[in-house]
């Protein structure tokens, strides 16, 4: 891995772009019960996941360097173990959310994501976590947040039959290496590499319908593998 973290200005700009993209795309969702590229998640489930992740990211930032996330990564566990532990956490949190509509969940996401954005510049160089002997800062984790927001913006876009590509996909490649150190990144076009490395099919739903389901594909961020919230219709799609 190259030992040059992503540029701070580009990370901050990409972070705001991702939040704004989610808000804009959410405004275009007419039916919150449509399937998404995330396994078993309808659009309303995805909105709930966004709310939970933004709230968690804010908590991790406020508690750094002693957050729940830092303690998890301090175990130096294998990538598969980290993925399973974070997926269980995501599934549990989504399952206990109140039965609120998609727009309310997106509003809650916006509040927490905005609070995170307000705090992170002054905490940029603080240690966020240590993984396998390498220190990762708040700025590094901000890059992971960028990746998360842009991936889910793409999910929302595909759910409504649109497409989405971030303005600065090359920044997301660098942010992936520093913000998601336990997961490999595929080669190729920057944005397609991020999509495929997160377990997504860039051509979803058409590409998904024709490609075989492999026993195990490239893992994604902490969002992969979470089941649908109780009582929701299960829809076969790609993993978040």
C-alpha positions in Angstrom: 0.0 0.0 0.0 1.3 3.4 -0.8 2.0 5.4 2.4 0.5 8.6 1.2 -3.0 9.3 2.7 -5.6 11.0 0.5 -5.6 14.7 0.2 -7.5 16.4 3.0 -9.3 19.0 0.9 -10.5 16.3 -1.6 -11.7 14.0 1.3 -13.8 16.8 2.8 -15.2 17.8 -0.5 -16.0 14.2 -1.4 -17.7 13.6 2.0 -20.0 16.5 1.4 -20.7 15.4 -2.2 -21.7 12.0 -0.9 -24.1 13.3 1.7 -25.7 15.7 -0.8 -26.0 12.9 -3.4 -27.9 10.7 -0.9 -30.2 13.5 0.0 -30.9 14.4 -3.6 -31.5 10.8 -4.7 -33.7 10.2 -1.7 -35.9 13.1 -2.8 -36.5 11.2 -6.0 -37.6 7.9 -4.4 -41.3 7.5 -5.0 -41.6 4.0 -3.6 -39.5 3.1 -0.5 -40.4 -0.6 -1.0 -38.4 -1.0 -4.2 -35.5 -3.5 -4.1 -31.9 -2.2 -4.0 -28.5 -3.7 -5.0 -28.0 -4.6 -1.3 -29.0 -8.1 -0.4 -32.5 -8.4 0.9 -32.8 -4.6 1.5 -35.6 -2.5 0.2 -35.0 1.3 -0.2 -36.5 1.9 3.3 -34.1 -0.6 4.8 -31.2 1.1 3.1 -32.3 4.4 4.5 -32.4 2.8 8.0 -28.9 1.4 7.5 -27.6 4.9 6.5 -29.1 6.3 9.6 -27.4 3.7 11.8 -24.0 4.0 10.1 -24.0 7.8 10.3 -24.9 7.6 14.0 -22.1 5.0 14.6 -19.5 7.0 12.7 -20.3 10.1 14.9 -20.0 8.0 18.0 -16.7 6.5 16.8 -15.4 10.0 16.1 -16.4 11.4 19.5 -15.0 8.4 21.3 -11.7 8.1 19.4 -9.2 6.6 20.0 -11.2 4.4 22.5 -14.3 3.7 20.4 -16.0 0.4 20.0 -14.6 0.3 16.5 -11.0 0.9 17.7 -11.4 -1.9 20.2 -12.6 -4.3 17.5 -9.7 -3.5 15.2 -7.2 -3.7 18.0 -7.9 -7.5 18.1 -5.9 -7.7 14.8 -8.5 -10.3 13.7 -8.7 -11.7 10.2 -10.7 -9.7 7.7 -13.5 -12.3 7.6 -13.9 -12.1 11.4 -14.1 -8.3 11.3 -16.7 -8.4 8.5 -18.9 -10.9 10.4 -18.7 -8.9 13.6 -19.6 -5.6 11.9 -22.3 -7.3 9.9 -24.0 -8.6 13.0 -23.9 -5.2 14.6 -25.4 -3.6 11.5 -28.2 -6.2 11.3 -29.0 -5.8 15.0 -29.2 -2.1 14.9 -31.3 -2.1 11.7 -33.7 -4.6 13.3 -34.5 -2.5 16.3 -35.1 0.8 14.5 -38.6 2.2 14.9 -40.9 1.6 11.9 -40.4 5.1 10.4 -40.7 6.1 6.8 -37.7 6.4 4.5 -37.6 10.2 4.4 -37.4 10.3 8.2 -34.5 7.9 8.2 -32.7 10.0 5.6 -33.3 13.1 7.7 -31.7 11.4 10.7 -28.8 10.3 8.5 -28.3 13.9 7.4 -28.2 15.2 11.0 -25.6 12.7 12.2 -23.5 13.0 9.0 -23.6 16.8 9.3 -22.4 16.6 12.9 -19.6 14.3 11.9 -18.6 16.8 9.2 -18.5 19.7 11.7 -16.2 17.8 14.1 -13.7 16.0 11.9 -11.6 18.9 10.6 -10.4 19.9 14.1 -9.8 16.2 15.0 -8.2 15.3 11.6 -4.8 14.0 12.9 -6.2 12.2 16.0 -5.7 8.5 16.2 -8.9 6.8 15.2 -7.8 3.2 15.5 -4.7 0.9 15.2 -4.8 -2.1 13.0 -2.0 -4.6 12.7 0.5 -2.1 14.0 -0.5 0.8 11.8 -2.2 3.9 13.1 -5.2 5.2 11.2 -6.3 8.8 11.9 -9.7 10.5 11.9 -8.8 11.8 8.5 -8.3 8.2 7.2 -11.7 7.1 8.6 -13.3 10.2 6.9 -12.2 8.6 3.7 -14.0 5.4 4.6 -17.1 7.5 5.2 -16.7 8.9 1.8 -16.6 5.5 0.3 -19.7 4.4 2.3 -21.8 7.4 1.3 -21.0 7.2 -2.4 -21.6 3.5 -2.6 -25.0 3.9 -1.0 -25.8 6.9 -3.3 -25.2 4.5 -6.1 -27.5 1.9 -4.5 -30.3 4.5 -4.2 -29.8 5.6 -7.8 -30.0 2.1 -9.1 -33.1 1.4 -7.0 -34.9 4.2 -8.9 -33.5 3.1 -12.3 -30.9 5.9 -12.5 -27.1 5.7 -12.4 -24.6 7.5 -10.3 -20.8 8.1 -10.5 -19.0 10.3 -8.0 -17.1 13.4 -9.2 -13.7 12.1 -7.9 -13.6 8.3 -8.0 -9.8 8.3 -7.8 -10.0 9.8 -4.4 -12.2 6.9 -3.3 -9.5 4.4 -4.3 -7.0 6.2 -2.1 -9.6 6.5 0.7 -10.4 2.8 0.4 -6.7 1.8 1.1 -6.5 4.1 4.1 -10.0 3.9 5.5 -10.8 0.2 4.8 -7.4 -1.3 5.4 -8.7 -4.8 6.1 -10.3 -5.3 2.6 -8.5 -5.6 -0.7 -9.4 -3.4 -3.7 -9.9 -4.8 -7.2 -8.0 -3.3 -10.2 -9.5 -1.5 -13.1 -11.5 1.7 -13.5 -11.6 3.5 -10.2 -15.3 3.6 -9.6 -16.0 0.1 -11.0 -13.1 -1.2 -8.8 -14.8 0.3 -5.7 -18.2 -1.1 -6.7 -16.9 -4.6 -7.4 -14.7 -4.7 -4.3 -17.8 -3.9 -2.2 -19.6 -6.9 -3.8 -21.7 -4.9 -6.2 -22.4 -5.6 -9.8 -22.0 -2.3 -11.8 -24.7 -3.5 -14.2 -27.3 -4.3 -11.5 -30.0 -5.4 -12.0 -29.2 -6.7 -15.5 -25.7 -7.9 -14.8 -26.9 -9.5 -11.6 -29.5 -11.5 -13.4 -27.0 -13.2 -15.7 -23.9 -13.7 -13.6 -23.5 -16.8 -11.5 -23.6 -16.6 -7.7 -20.2 -17.6 -6.5 -19.8 -19.2 -3.0 -17.8 -16.2 -1.8 -17.1 -13.0 -3.6 -15.1 -9.9 -2.7 -16.2 -8.6 0.7 -17.5 -5.0 1.1 -17.4 -2.6 3.9 -18.9 -3.4 7.2 -22.4 -3.3 5.6 -22.1 -6.6 3.7 -24.3 -9.5 4.7 -26.8 -7.9 7.0 -30.4 -9.3 6.7 -33.5 -7.4 6.2 -35.3 -5.9 9.1 -38.0 -8.1 10.7 -41.3 -8.0 8.9 -39.9 -6.7 5.6 -40.3 -8.5 2.3 -37.1 -10.2 1.4 -35.8 -9.3 -2.1 -32.8 -11.0 -3.7 -30.1 -8.5 -4.7 -26.5 -7.7 -4.2 -24.9 -7.2 -0.8 -24.3 -3.8 0.6 
